[in-house]
Amino acid sequence: MAVNERETIYLEQGWEIMQKGIMKLKNILEGLPETGISSEEYMTLYTTIYNMCTQKPPHDYSRQLYDKYRESLEEYIMSTVLPSLREKHDEFMLRELVKRWLNHKVMVRWLSRFFYYLDRYFIARRSLPPLNEVGLTCFRELVYQELKVKVSNVVISLIDQGREGKQIDRALVKNILDIFLEIGMGKMDYYENDFEAALLKDSAAYYSCKASGWISEEDFCPDYMLKAKECLKQEKYRISHYLHFSSEPKLLEKVQYELWSVYASRLFGKEYSGYHALLTDHKVENLARMVRVFSKVPTFLDPLTNILKQHITEEGTALVKQAEEAAGRKKANKKDVGLWQQVFMRKVIELHAKYVAFVNERFQNHVVFHEALRKAFEALCNKGVDGSSIADLLATFCDNILRKGSSEKLSNEDIEETLEKVVKLLAYINDKDLFTEFYRKKLARRLLFDMSANDDHERSMLMKLKHQFGVQFTLKMEGMVKDIMLAKENQTSFEEYVSNNPNANPGIDLTVTVLTTGFWPSYKSFDLNLPAEMVKCVEVFREFYQIKTKHRKLTWIYSLGTCNIIGKFEPKTMDLIVTTYQASALLLFNSSDRLSYSEIKIQLNLTDDDVVRLLHSLSCAKYKILKKEPNTKSIAPTDHFEFNSKFTDKMRRIKIHLPPVDGKKKVIEDVHKDRRYAIDASIVRIMKSRKVLGHQQLVMECIEQLHRMFKPDLKAIKKRIEDLITRDYLERDKDNPNLFRYLA
């Protein structure tokens, strides 16, 4: 049975049907009396296009319909849209443009639905622009290109009116700028080139004029900052309400440049309001406001960081000068020369805490200010003060806080806070190993002589140092603390041993502290000729210790010992607290009424320096237990000594101090010796892993490894390399003297 073929629709016939639908759509958009497009009408229009595109050639009108789609849009724009826009101006033009753009999008959407079959098959096969894109392109080429400059100028004029405080239609501005964005169909070119560039140029001119006026009014710098801050705030507000977010960095940079960079030197130069003056007068809130406003402007931050660094350096230099003057006065008046050290370090710590708070709280915690702070305090903390390094002064400051009878009367919370600040300050010191050695020396005295005010604070300080600088930093000091704990247990065992062995009783109370050699500072060990009473004590403890362990050697450090002896004087009997050296010297007078300097030296087996210190403390100091002939204030090898039986004091128990040997020089020598070992170890480690390495790279890697503890001297590294070559750890390349090889 034959099927009737579909009747052919010719182009003119089909397009006449489509024009009726398109005209009805135009009338609806123009607000003319018209009924809506019903579903039947829509299906008629869609089917017409479908049939005209699916007919056999030569009646397949797909290409002609694609062109007529564009022509119908162009005709509507030229006949209706453009005339309506050309007759309006300013805001009225903008409102008409928004209306026409919305209508155009509606028209494109409906026509695309009518011509949908083209999009689905014809356009896809021919790789032509889709219908929606054709519709937007028509508007862009015919409307946008003609009006873009005029529209941009009106929008920018409205924005300037808003800057002057006038009310503007923000929604209108937002809708117009959306057209600039949408017309690019996913690209920012039209928004950036046709609007944003003009906006940035206008904004620069606007704020240049404003800034010039404010400067000429001679406003103080803080007042200028308030105005600038408000301007930036308003610009951010505009960006959030109708500008595209991508404009924010560009616009703010332009505004900041005009408000700050152009007039920076004039603002800096204001005598009573520039930020150098604000920093000097501690008007930090004004400075903080400046940082908040212009934190991203290099021309603002760079000079301020330099001024901050300079200001800290000046304050630090003033503290050093005050400290040296105070030290000179103390020495001249023979007063406590250590007091100025405590005052100086307290002021340095307070100075650091003050500027750390400035940077963290007021200056937005900005990295450039931290860098300026670091450089300033590195310069301050690595200079000497009256012959003492900051490393030494800082260790002494800690000692004064942590030992009993401290001149710093602080609560537990204040002590912890102060120690935390000390650790932070220590980070700026290059010679951290020097601080470690000084601190360890003073820690040893506190531990050995029970001078620590609080064990918890001691452990807390070690934990802070360990957390900040690593395990190796506190390894020896933690070993010292552990030794003291073990020594107490050892003493308990010794007392039990003595009580259980009557024959081993030394006859006097004896307390011995056993130390581990590697943990503690090095001390002089002399073969002091002990009195018979003390000899028995040593022998008893040695026998006890050998029972406990047979593989350890005991070396007695008599210079650290203390004794309580009874002095029977004619006025009254007194308890004397003395060192082992002093006790040994005094006990000589139990068997002799008069002894010469030489006799005392020979019987005690001490050096001249130790004998002089010892005899001076007993005959020339506050408590004159011995009488000296001749009666002078210095000790000479020709002097003779007698027991002062007439000596008396209002106290029944007195402590006779033996002036300590100035160990500062020895500490420095020990540190330099340890540095040689550390450099050797670092070079060997590097070369063992690298095998072959150039001189420059070896030096740089060595500095990198050691910088956490000290800053190695380049000459010292070179000297250690030469020494390692002579000891056959390294060899120099025959062809290249700057190249070294590791000898396994």
Wavefront OBJ file of the C-alpha trace (Angstrom):
o trace
v 0.000 0.000 0.000
v 1.551 3.366 -0.978
v 2.208 6.093 1.640
v 1.447 9.715 0.697
v 4.643 11.796 0.566
v 4.896 14.894 2.886
v 3.992 18.127 1.106
v 7.031 20.315 0.395
v 7.236 23.647 2.273
v 9.023 26.282 0.246
v 11.249 28.897 1.882
v 8.963 31.879 1.338
v 5.932 29.932 2.491
v 7.603 28.617 5.646
v 9.276 31.903 6.531
v 5.933 33.724 6.300
v 4.650 31.419 9.063
v 7.770 32.082 11.153
v 7.519 35.855 10.705
v 4.051 35.876 12.217
v 5.412 34.114 15.340
v 8.436 36.423 15.506
v 6.250 39.517 15.153
v 3.999 38.333 17.964
v 7.104 37.843 20.140
v 8.293 41.386 19.328
v 4.904 42.844 20.211
v 4.955 41.046 23.572
v 8.458 42.407 24.310
v 7.430 45.928 23.310
v 4.419 45.767 25.610
v 1.834 45.995 22.822
v -1.573 44.353 23.267
v -0.937 40.750 22.409
v -1.828 37.329 23.734
v 0.924 34.987 24.853
v 2.359 32.277 22.605
v 0.291 29.179 23.188
v 1.661 25.653 23.111
v -0.149 25.020 19.816
v 1.499 28.081 18.263
v 4.881 27.039 19.623
v 4.486 23.517 18.160
v 3.451 24.987 14.797
v 6.566 27.176 14.654
v 8.888 24.374 15.829
v 7.364 21.877 13.367
v 7.674 24.329 10.499
v 11.414 24.675 11.092
v 11.739 20.922 11.523
v 9.966 20.166 8.261
v 11.914 22.785 6.291
v 15.215 21.349 7.556
v 14.380 17.679 6.932
v 13.161 17.982 3.345
v 15.206 16.415 0.615
v 17.506 18.657 -1.394
v 17.098 21.108 -2.926
v 14.367 21.922 -0.407
v 16.518 21.515 2.742
v 16.552 25.151 3.931
v 18.740 24.699 7.034
v 21.417 27.157 5.917
v 18.886 29.780 4.798
v 16.976 29.508 8.093
v 20.249 29.861 10.088
v 20.923 33.124 8.234
v 17.331 34.368 8.618
v 17.546 33.739 12.390
v 20.398 36.225 12.534
v 18.695 38.654 10.131
v 15.526 38.724 12.197
v 17.497 39.692 15.308
v 19.489 42.341 13.448
v 16.346 43.807 11.934
v 14.700 44.097 15.367
v 17.783 45.729 16.858
v 18.186 48.236 14.036
v 14.513 49.135 13.770
v 13.508 49.180 17.434
v 16.308 48.724 19.984
v 18.908 51.222 18.763
v 16.467 54.099 18.111
v 15.076 53.723 21.640
v 18.583 53.860 23.122
v 19.818 56.754 20.994
v 17.077 59.073 22.155
v 17.923 58.621 25.855
v 20.857 59.913 27.913
v 22.638 59.410 31.252
v 20.745 57.226 33.726
v 17.736 56.987 31.411
v 19.936 55.449 28.758
v 21.305 52.961 31.290
v 17.822 51.921 32.370
v 16.752 51.522 28.743
v 19.890 49.472 28.020
v 19.167 47.128 30.932
v 15.587 46.719 29.695
v 16.644 46.107 26.094
v 19.332 43.629 27.163
v 16.819 41.630 29.206
v 14.313 41.700 26.304
v 17.023 40.615 23.882
v 17.929 37.631 26.046
v 14.232 36.661 26.213
v 13.919 36.962 22.437
v 17.057 34.881 21.839
v 15.796 32.246 24.237
v 12.415 31.951 22.461
v 13.865 32.020 18.943
v 16.429 29.391 19.954
v 13.537 27.190 21.010
v 11.732 27.759 17.705
v 14.920 26.988 15.735
v 16.074 24.239 18.128
v 16.414 21.653 15.336
v 19.155 23.798 13.769
v 21.132 23.796 17.025
v 20.765 20.060 17.441
v 21.751 18.835 13.975
v 22.708 21.407 11.349
v 24.966 23.577 13.540
v 26.558 20.568 15.221
v 27.459 18.979 11.842
v 28.787 22.209 10.324
v 30.650 23.427 13.478
v 28.908 26.792 13.313
v 28.322 29.133 16.294
v 25.222 28.029 18.254
v 22.037 30.108 18.078
v 22.434 31.612 21.569
v 25.940 32.801 20.711
v 24.709 34.272 17.406
v 22.036 36.175 19.324
v 24.508 37.644 21.828
v 26.953 38.484 19.039
v 24.273 40.491 17.234
v 23.645 42.629 20.306
v 27.375 43.051 20.948
v 28.191 44.131 17.391
v 25.202 46.408 16.859
v 24.390 47.829 20.314
v 27.323 47.305 22.648
v 30.037 48.497 20.252
v 28.142 51.726 19.587
v 27.299 52.558 23.196
v 30.145 51.060 25.281
v 32.137 54.292 25.721
v 29.074 56.356 26.531
v 27.759 53.718 28.942
v 31.143 53.350 30.657
v 31.410 57.116 31.155
v 27.930 57.350 32.677
v 28.610 54.424 35.054
v 31.938 55.932 36.175
v 30.211 59.282 36.685
v 27.683 57.571 38.960
v 30.507 55.879 40.892
v 32.215 59.255 41.398
v 28.920 60.680 42.647
v 28.770 57.822 45.134
v 32.318 58.653 46.251
v 31.110 62.181 46.966
v 28.421 60.812 49.251
v 25.453 61.086 46.882
v 22.838 58.360 46.655
v 23.045 56.350 43.434
v 21.118 53.400 42.054
v 23.579 50.618 42.906
v 21.310 47.969 41.395
v 21.353 49.832 38.074
v 25.162 50.015 38.102
v 25.374 46.324 38.961
v 23.020 45.388 36.097
v 25.004 47.470 33.603
v 28.307 45.905 34.660
v 26.730 42.470 34.335
v 26.154 43.333 30.662
v 29.918 44.003 30.272
v 30.574 40.595 31.814
v 27.879 38.642 29.961
v 28.684 40.154 26.581
v 32.095 38.491 26.768
v 30.457 35.056 26.997
v 32.859 33.709 29.597
v 35.786 36.046 28.884
v 36.745 39.126 30.920
v 38.146 41.088 27.969
v 35.148 43.374 27.419
v 34.750 44.168 31.140
v 38.455 44.823 31.617
v 39.162 46.739 28.394
v 35.939 48.694 27.958
v 35.088 49.501 31.581
v 37.737 48.542 34.153
v 40.610 50.355 32.425
v 38.565 53.568 32.318
v 37.501 53.111 35.942
v 41.107 52.705 37.114
v 42.182 55.798 35.200
v 39.317 57.835 36.622
v 39.920 56.524 40.154
v 43.570 57.539 39.953
v 42.616 61.058 38.892
v 39.862 61.293 41.514
v 42.046 60.247 44.461
v 45.026 62.214 43.217
v 42.859 65.328 43.444
v 41.551 64.344 46.882
v 44.985 63.570 48.288
v 46.408 66.822 46.957
v 43.652 68.741 48.717
v 44.098 66.932 52.017
v 47.863 67.452 51.971
v 47.531 71.145 51.195
v 45.208 71.526 54.169
v 48.223 70.548 56.338
v 46.280 67.780 58.023
v 48.253 65.835 60.531
v 49.356 62.405 59.370
v 46.843 60.505 61.593
v 43.962 62.595 60.198
v 45.127 61.878 56.690
v 45.248 58.162 57.574
v 41.659 58.250 58.811
v 40.507 59.747 55.530
v 42.562 57.271 53.513
v 41.240 54.366 55.561
v 37.660 55.477 54.947
v 38.325 55.752 51.204
v 39.662 52.202 51.018
v 36.741 50.969 53.078
v 34.290 52.584 50.659
v 36.096 51.148 47.633
v 35.857 47.655 49.120
v 32.168 48.294 49.702
v 31.667 49.242 46.036
v 33.536 46.162 44.884
v 31.365 43.905 47.005
v 28.123 45.514 45.767
v 28.525 46.033 42.040
v 32.089 45.622 40.733
v 33.543 42.264 39.756
v 35.771 40.745 42.461
v 38.728 40.634 40.047
v 38.819 44.447 40.139
v 39.601 44.563 43.862
v 43.427 44.208 43.828
v 43.808 46.526 40.832
v 41.519 49.223 42.187
v 42.911 49.125 45.732
v 46.468 49.238 44.415
v 45.606 52.302 42.330
v 43.905 54.042 45.246
v 46.723 53.176 47.652
v 49.290 54.485 45.198
v 47.538 57.830 44.804
v 46.779 58.232 48.511
v 50.133 57.076 49.828
v 52.978 56.472 47.392
v 52.741 59.854 45.671
v 52.778 61.767 48.961
v 54.760 59.365 51.144
v 57.833 61.562 51.464
v 55.724 64.575 52.465
v 53.877 62.539 55.066
v 57.149 61.089 56.392
v 58.577 64.557 56.647
v 55.873 66.067 58.852
v 57.775 67.005 61.982
v 55.094 66.283 64.554
v 52.919 63.783 62.727
v 55.138 61.693 60.420
v 55.358 58.079 61.445
v 58.894 58.467 62.757
v 57.457 60.973 65.216
v 54.530 58.672 65.982
v 56.912 55.812 66.779
v 59.071 58.064 68.933
v 56.077 59.382 70.842
v 54.635 55.852 71.163
v 51.387 56.821 69.438
v 51.172 53.242 68.327
v 47.457 53.252 67.608
v 47.986 55.785 64.837
v 50.812 53.689 63.414
v 48.652 50.571 63.620
v 45.967 52.365 61.645
v 48.518 53.253 58.983
v 49.636 49.643 58.725
v 46.060 48.399 58.417
v 45.357 50.873 55.630
v 48.557 50.502 53.617
v 49.905 47.058 54.591
v 50.175 46.035 50.923
v 52.009 49.123 49.705
v 55.792 48.520 49.509
v 56.520 52.249 49.461
v 54.804 52.466 52.840
v 56.188 49.321 54.467
v 59.824 49.606 53.373
v 60.509 52.994 54.994
v 58.512 52.053 58.099
v 60.443 48.806 58.601
v 63.701 50.740 58.261
v 62.505 53.314 60.778
v 61.343 50.563 63.150
v 64.740 48.869 62.896
v 66.537 52.192 63.373
v 64.339 53.091 66.340
v 64.919 49.770 68.118
v 68.650 50.058 67.418
v 68.739 53.565 68.904
v 66.880 52.464 72.037
v 69.164 49.433 72.380
v 72.282 51.560 71.931
v 71.004 53.952 74.597
v 70.544 51.019 77.002
v 74.112 49.827 76.313
v 75.459 53.323 76.971
v 73.489 53.599 80.232
v 74.743 50.174 81.327
v 78.383 51.017 80.624
v 78.079 54.324 82.497
v 76.448 52.520 85.432
v 79.206 49.885 85.403
v 81.852 52.618 85.465
v 80.196 54.338 88.457
v 79.896 51.050 90.363
v 83.562 50.241 89.822
v 84.627 53.739 90.796
v 82.585 53.577 94.013
v 83.491 49.907 94.603
v 79.827 48.971 94.840
v 78.033 45.836 93.626
v 79.185 45.791 90.002
v 76.694 43.046 89.147
v 73.627 45.203 89.738
v 73.924 47.089 86.448
v 73.943 43.764 84.600
v 70.557 42.783 86.007
v 69.075 46.213 85.306
v 70.438 46.214 81.760
v 69.173 42.721 80.880
v 65.763 43.461 82.401
v 65.481 46.559 80.203
v 66.577 44.655 77.079
v 63.992 41.940 77.775
v 61.288 44.576 78.303
v 62.355 46.356 75.099
v 62.047 43.121 73.135
v 58.673 42.256 74.669
v 57.367 45.740 73.870
v 58.284 45.618 70.196
v 57.175 42.009 69.764
v 53.763 43.137 71.027
v 53.853 46.089 68.613
v 54.527 43.827 65.648
v 52.076 41.093 66.650
v 49.165 43.194 67.831
v 49.492 46.582 66.166
v 51.366 45.855 62.954
v 49.203 42.990 61.691
v 51.890 40.412 62.550
v 53.418 41.376 59.204
v 56.497 39.404 58.162
v 58.505 42.501 57.130
v 58.206 43.970 60.628
v 59.306 40.673 62.169
v 62.335 40.782 59.888
v 63.156 44.352 60.961
v 62.745 43.330 64.608
v 65.045 40.333 64.111
v 67.807 42.363 62.465
v 67.685 45.070 65.144
v 67.896 42.630 68.049
v 70.554 40.504 66.366
v 72.711 43.625 66.167
v 72.001 44.461 69.821
v 72.424 40.941 71.208
v 75.749 40.266 69.504
v 77.699 43.220 70.838
v 79.700 43.422 74.059
v 78.735 45.504 77.069
v 81.569 46.638 79.352
v 83.659 43.640 78.321
v 80.860 41.108 78.780
v 78.917 39.369 76.030
v 75.111 39.298 76.057
v 75.392 35.497 76.285
v 77.225 35.876 79.609
v 74.856 38.591 80.886
v 71.781 36.569 79.941
v 73.087 33.488 81.770
v 73.844 35.647 84.828
v 70.356 37.167 84.647
v 68.795 33.689 84.666
v 71.022 32.664 87.568
v 69.859 35.643 89.598
v 66.220 34.701 88.982
v 66.594 30.992 89.690
v 68.825 30.960 92.775
v 67.886 31.476 96.387
v 68.042 35.022 97.721
v 67.413 36.503 94.276
v 67.269 40.284 94.032
v 64.387 39.791 91.570
v 61.323 39.393 93.798
v 58.962 37.729 91.363
v 55.930 35.473 91.650
v 56.008 32.002 90.107
v 53.969 33.235 87.137
v 56.302 36.204 86.615
v 59.347 33.932 86.748
v 57.879 31.624 84.104
v 56.975 34.571 81.893
v 60.437 36.100 82.293
v 62.169 32.812 81.449
v 60.003 32.525 78.323
v 61.131 36.000 77.265
v 64.766 35.077 77.935
v 64.516 32.066 75.613
v 63.007 34.230 72.864
v 65.803 36.774 73.269
v 68.408 34.000 73.167
v 67.306 33.183 69.594
v 69.053 36.378 68.401
v 72.442 35.474 69.898
v 74.929 33.951 67.471
v 77.082 32.350 70.173
v 74.411 30.179 71.773
v 77.092 27.677 72.788
v 78.702 30.422 74.882
v 75.399 31.028 76.671
v 75.045 27.267 77.193
v 78.445 27.011 78.845
v 77.905 30.046 81.093
v 74.425 28.814 82.018
v 75.737 25.299 82.703
v 78.474 26.694 84.949
v 75.969 28.649 87.016
v 73.461 25.785 87.029
v 76.207 23.563 88.442
v 76.754 25.950 91.375
v 73.023 26.124 92.068
v 72.697 22.348 92.047
v 75.870 21.512 93.967
v 75.420 24.097 96.692
v 71.631 23.736 96.973
v 71.094 27.289 95.789
v 68.135 26.676 93.444
v 65.059 28.525 94.635
v 62.663 26.135 92.915
v 63.385 22.829 91.162
v 60.277 23.190 89.017
v 61.573 26.447 87.557
v 64.922 24.798 86.797
v 63.236 21.985 84.903
v 60.860 24.412 83.193
v 63.766 26.496 81.880
v 65.481 23.396 80.503
v 62.243 22.350 78.795
v 61.901 25.795 77.206
v 65.482 25.673 75.926
v 65.020 22.120 74.683
v 61.798 22.988 72.854
v 63.338 26.067 71.224
v 66.828 24.813 70.330
v 66.706 21.017 70.327
v 67.749 18.064 72.473
v 71.515 18.592 72.103
v 71.221 22.074 73.581
v 70.180 20.794 77.026
v 71.564 17.232 76.998
v 74.397 17.899 79.458
v 72.291 20.111 81.714
v 69.555 17.496 81.963
v 72.276 14.989 82.838
v 73.395 17.298 85.665
v 69.888 17.448 87.119
v 69.630 13.669 86.908
v 73.019 13.303 88.641
v 71.781 15.333 91.611
v 68.696 13.130 91.921
v 70.847 9.980 91.801
v 73.305 11.516 94.276
v 70.526 11.860 96.865
v 69.650 8.191 96.457
v 73.349 7.311 96.652
v 73.702 9.305 99.875
v 70.820 7.389 101.440
v 72.565 4.104 100.546
v 75.834 5.377 101.992
v 74.199 6.338 105.278
v 72.652 2.861 105.521
v 76.080 1.336 104.794
v 77.712 3.366 107.578
v 74.983 2.540 110.094
v 75.297 -1.179 109.288
v 79.107 -1.152 109.486
v 80.306 0.434 112.745
v 83.949 -0.107 111.722
v 83.397 1.957 108.602
v 82.048 4.984 110.472
v 84.242 8.003 109.516
v 83.458 9.692 112.840
v 81.980 12.787 111.233
v 78.928 13.457 109.062
v 79.843 13.037 105.412
v 77.820 13.870 102.291
v 79.266 12.976 98.892
v 77.829 13.975 95.513
v 78.942 11.716 92.648
v 78.934 13.448 89.270
v 79.232 12.174 85.706
v 82.325 13.727 84.127
v 80.833 14.386 80.685
v 77.845 16.378 81.971
v 79.482 18.839 84.324
v 81.872 21.741 83.691
v 85.535 20.841 84.062
v 87.025 21.618 87.469
v 90.615 21.672 88.689
v 91.567 18.542 90.571
v 94.567 18.847 92.918
v 96.145 16.255 95.160
v 95.267 18.247 98.249
v 96.937 16.866 101.380
v 93.839 16.284 103.449
v 93.857 16.277 107.252
v 93.699 12.809 108.818
v 90.005 13.273 109.699
v 89.149 13.873 106.058
v 91.383 11.105 104.752
v 89.352 8.545 106.680
v 86.122 9.967 105.170
v 87.490 9.554 101.652
v 88.599 5.984 102.310
v 85.249 4.970 103.821
v 83.296 6.335 100.876
v 85.682 4.751 98.359
v 85.181 1.336 99.987
v 81.400 1.825 99.868
v 81.467 2.890 96.213
v 83.667 -0.025 95.145
v 81.101 -2.417 96.600
v 78.470 -0.703 94.467
v 80.518 -0.558 91.257
v 84.058 -1.662 90.460
v 84.327 -0.193 86.978
v 84.208 3.505 87.769
v 87.024 5.744 88.891
v 86.403 8.383 91.537
v 88.218 11.699 91.142
v 87.767 14.004 94.122
v 87.050 17.689 93.401
v 88.004 19.271 96.713
v 87.506 22.807 95.362
v 83.724 22.198 95.412
v 83.594 20.804 98.946
v 82.260 22.550 102.063
v 82.819 21.767 105.743
v 81.244 22.719 109.051
v 83.945 22.970 111.699
v 83.856 24.121 115.320
v 86.086 27.077 116.199
v 86.942 27.282 119.898
v 87.748 30.930 120.529
v 88.290 32.508 123.932
v 85.126 34.673 123.797
v 82.924 31.784 122.626
v 82.735 28.684 120.486
v 81.447 29.243 116.935
v 80.389 27.156 113.943
v 82.391 27.977 110.840
v 81.105 27.101 107.376
v 84.131 26.910 105.118
v 85.407 25.242 101.969
v 87.466 22.056 102.037
v 90.601 24.126 101.301
v 89.855 26.522 104.174
v 89.065 23.680 106.552
v 92.325 21.915 105.673
v 94.290 25.101 106.336
v 92.555 25.799 109.669
v 93.035 22.232 110.902
v 96.810 22.695 110.504
v 96.681 25.051 113.487
v 95.426 22.273 115.772
v 99.002 21.001 115.863
v 100.937 24.251 115.260
v 100.608 27.667 116.861
v 102.412 29.521 114.052
v 102.982 28.627 110.397
v 104.678 30.409 107.545
v 103.270 30.852 104.059
v 105.732 28.262 102.707
v 104.865 25.709 105.381
v 101.144 26.018 104.687
v 101.741 25.684 100.941
v 103.896 22.563 101.357
v 101.589 20.868 103.854
v 98.468 21.501 101.730
v 100.209 20.827 98.367
v 98.451 23.737 96.632
v 99.545 26.259 94.003
v 100.542 29.798 94.969
v 97.335 31.251 93.494
v 95.156 28.950 95.589
v 97.202 29.522 98.744
v 96.988 33.302 98.339
v 93.197 33.202 97.863
v 92.788 30.809 100.763
v 94.921 32.729 103.274
v 93.482 36.080 102.191
v 89.940 34.842 102.941
v 90.984 33.719 106.446
v 93.194 36.637 107.480
v 92.395 39.741 105.420
v 88.675 39.519 104.667
v 85.616 40.178 106.842
v 86.298 37.317 109.279
v 89.928 37.286 110.459
v 90.225 33.734 111.805
v 93.999 33.902 111.362
v 96.358 36.681 112.423
v 98.936 37.670 109.838
v 102.376 39.140 110.226
v 102.933 41.704 108.931
v 99.374 43.031 109.289
v 98.808 44.102 105.667
v 95.886 43.594 103.301
v 97.784 41.400 100.864
v 99.430 37.991 101.087
v 103.185 37.604 100.540
v 105.389 34.478 100.563
v 107.225 35.874 103.608
v 104.075 36.149 105.749
v 103.475 34.156 108.963
v 100.108 33.150 110.382
v 98.680 32.331 113.825
v 95.271 31.189 115.002
v 93.277 34.240 116.192
v 92.004 32.959 119.558
v 90.504 36.390 120.343
v 88.190 36.336 117.270
v 84.489 36.869 117.961
v 81.310 37.830 116.133
v 77.735 38.546 117.157
v 76.653 35.427 115.243
v 77.401 31.924 116.495
v 77.366 30.519 112.962
v 79.236 32.280 110.168
v 80.077 31.442 106.581
v 83.549 32.380 105.400
v 83.531 32.905 101.658
v 86.443 31.883 99.475
v 86.516 34.280 96.494
v 85.835 32.240 93.362
v 88.352 32.167 90.576
v 87.169 34.260 87.614
v 86.100 31.436 85.330
v 84.919 33.632 82.450
v 88.192 33.327 80.577
v 88.257 29.564 81.047
v 84.644 29.226 79.871
v 85.489 31.104 76.678
v 88.574 28.940 76.151
v 86.535 25.775 76.666
v 83.887 26.970 74.214
v 86.497 27.715 71.546
v 88.030 24.279 72.110
v 84.598 22.639 71.736
v 84.031 24.645 68.584
v 87.139 23.167 67.018
v 85.788 19.684 67.712
v 82.347 20.658 66.375
v 83.820 22.060 63.140
v 85.957 18.934 62.698
v 82.945 16.685 63.211
v 80.815 18.726 60.807
v 83.453 18.679 58.044
v 83.981 14.923 58.399
v 80.210 14.272 58.346
v 79.788 16.341 55.192
v 82.726 14.815 53.382
v 81.800 11.283 54.416
v 78.426 11.684 52.692
v 79.642 13.752 49.709
v 83.057 12.079 49.113
v 84.185 14.975 46.867
v 83.336 18.629 47.464
v 84.568 22.098 46.558
v 85.958 24.463 49.193
v 83.165 27.053 48.978
v 80.369 24.493 49.182
v 82.064 22.691 52.078
v 82.333 25.953 54.021
v 78.684 26.868 53.333
v 77.377 23.443 54.378
v 79.521 23.542 57.531
v 78.084 26.962 58.476
v 74.568 25.671 57.793
v 75.081 22.693 60.117
v 76.564 24.720 62.967
v 74.639 27.999 62.836
v 72.061 26.822 65.404
v 74.754 26.811 68.110
v 77.316 29.355 66.907
v 78.405 31.283 63.838
v 81.636 29.636 62.668
v 84.500 31.899 61.669
v 85.603 31.345 58.063
v 89.276 31.405 59.067
v 88.594 28.796 61.749
v 86.895 26.493 59.213
v 89.807 26.864 56.812
v 92.261 26.075 59.602
v 90.315 22.955 60.610
v 90.263 21.763 56.978
v 94.049 22.055 56.831
v 94.358 20.181 60.119
v 92.107 17.369 58.873
v 94.264 17.108 55.739
v 97.397 16.671 57.874
v 95.586 13.975 59.893
v 94.624 12.126 56.676
v 90.886 12.626 56.936
v 90.847 14.672 53.706
v 93.089 15.196 50.736
v 93.364 18.065 48.291
v 92.826 17.311 44.611
v 96.121 17.453 42.694
v 94.682 19.340 39.733
v 92.225 21.568 41.633
v 93.427 22.852 45.035
v 89.879 24.002 45.908
v 88.527 20.459 45.648
v 88.697 18.021 48.576
v 88.270 14.251 48.759
v 87.284 12.180 51.773
v 89.768 9.475 52.777
v 87.865 6.459 54.080
l 1 2 3 4 5 6 7 8 9 10 11 12 13 14 15 16 17 18 19 20 21 22 23 24 25 26 27 28 29 30 31 32 33 34 35 36 37 38 39 40 41 42 43 44 45 46 47 48 49 50 51 52 53 54 55 56 57 58 59 60 61 62 63 64 65 66 67 68 69 70 71 72 73 74 75 76 77 78 79 80 81 82 83 84 85 86 87 88 89 90 91 92 93 94 95 96 97 98 99 100 101 102 103 104 105 106 107 108 109 110 111 112 113 114 115 116 117 118 119 120 121 122 123 124 125 126 127 128 129 130 131 132 133 134 135 136 137 138 139 140 141 142 143 144 145 146 147 148 149 150 151 152 153 154 155 156 157 158 159 160 161 162 163 164 165 166 167 168 169 170 171 172 173 174 175 176 177 178 179 180 181 182 183 184 185 186 187 188 189 190 191 192 193 194 195 196 197 198 199 200 201 202 203 204 205 206 207 208 209 210 211 212 213 214 215 216 217 218 219 220 221 222 223 224 225 226 227 228 229 230 231 232 233 234 235 236 237 238 239 240 241 242 243 244 245 246 247 248 249 250 251 252 253 254 255 256 257 258 259 260 261 262 263 264 265 266 267 268 269 270 271 272 273 274 275 276 277 278 279 280 281 282 283 284 285 286 287 288 289 290 291 292 293 294 295 296 297 298 299 300 301 302 303 304 305 306 307 308 309 310 311 312 313 314 315 316 317 318 319 320 321 322 323 324 325 326 327 328 329 330 331 332 333 334 335 336 337 338 339 340 341 342 343 344 345 346 347 348 349 350 351 352 353 354 355 356 357 358 359 360 361 362 363 364 365 366 367 368 369 370 371 372 373 374 375 376 377 378 379 380 381 382 383 384 385 386 387 388 389 390 391 392 393 394 395 396 397 398 399 400 401 402 403 404 405 406 407 408 409 410 411 412 413 414 415 416 417 418 419 420 421 422 423 424 425 426 427 428 429 430 431 432 433 434 435 436 437 438 439 440 441 442 443 444 445 446 447 448 449 450 451 452 453 454 455 456 457 458 459 460 461 462 463 464 465 466 467 468 469 470 471 472 473 474 475 476 477 478 479 480 481 482 483 484 485 486 487 488 489 490 491 492 493 494 495 496 497 498 499 500 501 502 503 504 505 506 507 508 509 510 511 512 513 514 515 516 517 518 519 520 521 522 523 524 525 526 527 528 529 530 531 532 533 534 535 536 537 538 539 540 541 542 543 544 545 546 547 548 549 550 551 552 553 554 555 556 557 558 559 560 561 562 563 564 565 566 567 568 569 570 571 572 573 574 575 576 577 578 579 580 581 582 583 584 585 586 587 588 589 590 591 592 593 594 595 596 597 598 599 600 601 602 603 604 605 606 607 608 609 610 611 612 613 614 615 616 617 618 619 620 621 622 623 624 625 626 627 628 629 630 631 632 633 634 635 636 637 638 639 640 641 642 643 644 645 646 647 648 649 650 651 652 653 654 655 656 657 658 659 660 661 662 663 664 665 666 667 668 669 670 671 672 673 674 675 676 677 678 679 680 681 682 683 684 685 686 687 688 689 690 691 692 693 694 695 696 697 698 699 700 701 702 703 704 705 706 707 708 709 710 711 712 713 714 715 716 717 718 719 720 721 722 723 724 725 726 727 728 729 730 731 732 733 734 735 736 737 738 739 740 741 742 743 744
